[in-house]
């Protein structure tokens, strides 16, 4: 049996599915982008060569035979641009090992826009888990933007900067929330340093991403 391969229109859903894949034994990957017009040909190629549309039973059968499996995750970033990630199981023979240049997510971090997939340990958690956080480049951009916005003394500029750094798609994952907590401390310190009385206040609680459906 085969199943349809969804094209996610919400970034956070795609991010959760990517994390699921790596966590559940598909750490090898390659990625790219393609126009919506050419997407059907890419999907057909991966279906024929890598059986990315295999159902649960077919995957289990292949595993028993010593063969690997693959997953294809698609996110429609814009109307005419789709980002794709091909994930291959760590165990078992698979054609993608020979036909694609694969990286290992445990060494070469998977990226989705301005976020990267990392292994972090929550406070009081027994072991680390996969989560998303801003790339170092994007995190530093937010730091600089916060400092510049506060020093501009413009409430509108500060509000825009807070919205971009604190509330965008992807900000609710644990790794990003930890970074946003540091950005919040930076913002408050800059407001005090600038002696601003009318600066926008930050939310009492940070956004949290729950399990999302496609």
C-alpha positions as CSV (number, residue, x, y, z in Angstrom):
1,X,0.0,0.0,0.0
2,X,1.0,3.6,-0.7
3,X,0.0,6.8,1.0
4,X,-0.2,10.4,-0.1
5,X,2.7,12.6,0.7
6,X,1.4,15.9,2.2
7,X,2.7,19.3,1.4
8,X,2.5,21.2,4.7
9,X,1.6,24.9,4.6
10,X,2.5,25.5,8.2
11,X,6.2,25.6,9.0
12,X,5.8,24.3,12.6
13,X,4.0,21.2,11.4
14,X,6.9,20.5,9.0
15,X,9.4,21.1,11.7
16,X,7.6,18.6,14.0
17,X,7.6,16.0,11.3
18,X,11.3,16.5,10.7
19,X,12.1,16.1,14.4
20,X,9.9,13.0,14.4
21,X,11.9,11.5,11.5
22,X,15.3,12.1,13.0
23,X,14.2,10.9,16.5
24,X,12.6,7.7,15.1
25,X,15.6,6.4,13.2
26,X,15.9,8.5,10.1
27,X,19.0,10.6,10.8
28,X,20.5,10.6,7.3
29,X,19.2,13.4,5.1
30,X,19.5,15.7,2.1
31,X,17.4,18.8,1.4
32,X,16.7,21.5,-1.1
33,X,14.0,23.7,-2.6
34,X,12.0,23.5,-5.8
35,X,9.2,25.4,-7.6
36,X,5.7,24.2,-7.0
37,X,5.4,23.6,-10.8
38,X,8.3,21.1,-10.7
39,X,7.4,19.4,-7.4
40,X,5.3,16.5,-8.9
41,X,8.4,15.3,-10.8
42,X,10.5,15.4,-7.7
43,X,7.9,13.5,-5.7
44,X,7.6,10.9,-8.5
45,X,11.4,10.5,-8.6
46,X,11.6,9.8,-4.8
47,X,8.6,7.5,-4.9
48,X,10.1,5.4,-7.7
49,X,13.7,5.4,-6.4
50,X,13.2,5.5,-2.7
51,X,9.6,4.3,-1.9
52,X,9.0,7.4,0.2
53,X,5.2,6.7,0.0
54,X,5.4,3.2,1.5
55,X,2.9,2.6,4.3
56,X,3.7,1.3,7.8
57,X,3.4,-2.4,6.9
58,X,5.6,-2.0,3.8
59,X,8.2,-0.3,5.9
60,X,8.1,-3.0,8.5
61,X,8.5,-5.6,5.7
62,X,11.5,-3.9,4.2
63,X,13.1,-3.6,7.7
64,X,12.7,-7.4,8.2
65,X,14.4,-7.9,4.9
66,X,17.4,-5.8,5.9
67,X,16.4,-2.9,3.7
68,X,16.2,0.8,4.7
69,X,13.4,3.2,4.4
70,X,13.0,6.8,3.5
71,X,10.6,9.7,4.3
72,X,9.9,12.9,2.3
73,X,8.8,16.0,4.1
74,X,7.5,19.0,2.1
75,X,6.8,22.6,3.3
76,X,5.2,25.1,1.0
77,X,7.1,28.3,2.1
78,X,5.6,30.5,-0.7
79,X,3.0,29.9,-3.3
80,X,5.7,28.9,-5.8
81,X,8.4,27.6,-3.5
82,X,8.5,24.3,-1.7
83,X,11.3,23.2,0.6
84,X,12.0,19.5,0.9
85,X,13.8,17.1,3.1
86,X,14.6,13.5,2.3
87,X,15.3,11.4,5.4
88,X,16.8,7.9,5.2
89,X,16.9,5.3,7.9
90,X,20.2,4.6,9.6
91,X,19.9,0.9,9.3
92,X,19.4,-1.2,6.2
93,X,20.5,-1.0,2.5
94,X,18.9,1.8,0.6
95,X,19.4,3.3,-2.9
96,X,19.6,6.8,-1.6
97,X,22.9,6.0,0.1
98,X,24.4,5.6,-3.4
99,X,22.4,8.2,-5.4
100,X,22.3,11.1,-2.9
101,X,24.8,13.1,-0.9
102,X,23.5,12.4,2.6
103,X,24.4,14.1,5.8
104,X,23.9,12.9,9.4
105,X,21.5,15.1,11.4
106,X,23.5,14.3,14.6
107,X,26.6,16.0,13.1
108,X,25.3,18.3,10.3
109,X,22.2,20.0,11.8
110,X,19.0,20.1,9.8
111,X,17.8,23.6,9.1
112,X,14.4,25.0,8.4
113,X,14.5,28.7,7.5
114,X,16.2,30.5,10.5
115,X,16.0,27.4,12.8
116,X,18.2,24.4,13.3
117,X,17.5,21.0,14.9
118,X,19.6,20.3,18.0
119,X,19.8,17.9,20.9
120,X,19.2,19.7,24.2
121,X,18.3,18.6,27.7
122,X,15.4,20.3,29.4
123,X,15.7,21.2,33.1
124,X,15.1,18.1,35.3
125,X,14.7,15.9,32.1
126,X,16.3,12.5,32.3
127,X,17.9,12.7,28.8
128,X,18.3,15.1,25.9
129,X,15.8,15.4,23.1
130,X,15.5,16.9,19.7
131,X,14.2,20.5,19.5
132,X,14.5,23.6,17.3
133,X,16.3,26.8,18.0
134,X,17.4,29.9,16.1
135,X,20.6,29.5,14.2
136,X,23.4,31.5,15.8
137,X,23.3,33.9,12.9
138,X,19.6,34.6,13.4
139,X,19.8,34.8,17.2
140,X,22.5,37.4,16.9
141,X,20.4,39.3,14.4
142,X,17.6,39.4,16.9
143,X,20.0,40.6,19.6
144,X,21.2,43.5,17.5
145,X,17.7,44.4,16.4
146,X,16.5,44.6,20.0
147,X,19.4,46.8,21.0
148,X,18.9,49.1,18.0
149,X,15.1,49.2,18.5
150,X,15.4,50.3,22.2
151,X,18.0,52.8,21.4
152,X,15.8,54.3,18.7
153,X,13.3,55.0,21.5
154,X,10.5,54.2,19.1
155,X,7.6,52.1,20.7
156,X,6.5,51.0,17.2
157,X,10.0,49.8,16.3
158,X,10.3,47.9,19.6
159,X,6.9,46.3,19.1
160,X,7.8,45.1,15.6
161,X,11.1,43.7,16.8
162,X,9.5,41.9,19.7
163,X,6.9,40.4,17.4
164,X,9.5,39.1,15.0
165,X,11.8,37.6,17.6
166,X,9.1,36.3,20.1
167,X,6.1,35.2,18.1
168,X,7.0,33.9,14.7
169,X,6.5,30.4,13.4
170,X,9.0,28.2,15.2
171,X,9.4,30.3,18.3
172,X,7.4,28.0,20.5
173,X,9.8,25.1,20.4
174,X,11.8,24.5,23.6
175,X,15.2,25.4,22.1
176,X,13.9,28.7,20.7
177,X,12.0,29.5,23.9
178,X,15.2,29.2,25.8
179,X,16.9,31.7,23.5
180,X,13.9,34.0,23.6
181,X,14.1,34.0,27.4
182,X,17.6,35.4,27.0
183,X,16.4,38.0,24.5
184,X,13.7,39.1,26.9
185,X,16.4,39.6,29.6
186,X,18.4,41.7,27.1
187,X,15.4,43.8,26.2
188,X,14.5,44.6,29.8
189,X,18.1,45.5,30.5
190,X,18.3,47.8,27.5
191,X,15.0,49.5,28.5
192,X,16.4,50.1,32.0
193,X,19.7,51.4,30.6
194,X,17.8,53.8,28.3
195,X,15.5,54.9,31.1
196,X,12.4,54.4,29.0
197,X,9.1,54.7,30.7
198,X,6.8,53.9,27.7
199,X,8.5,50.9,26.3
200,X,6.2,48.0,25.2
201,X,5.9,45.3,27.9
202,X,6.8,41.7,27.2
203,X,4.2,38.9,27.5
204,X,4.1,37.2,30.9
205,X,4.4,33.7,29.2
206,X,6.3,32.6,26.1
207,X,4.5,30.9,23.3
208,X,4.5,27.1,23.4
209,X,4.1,24.7,20.5
210,X,1.8,21.7,21.2
211,X,1.5,18.6,19.0
212,X,0.2,19.8,15.6
213,X,-1.9,18.0,13.0
214,X,-1.1,18.4,9.3
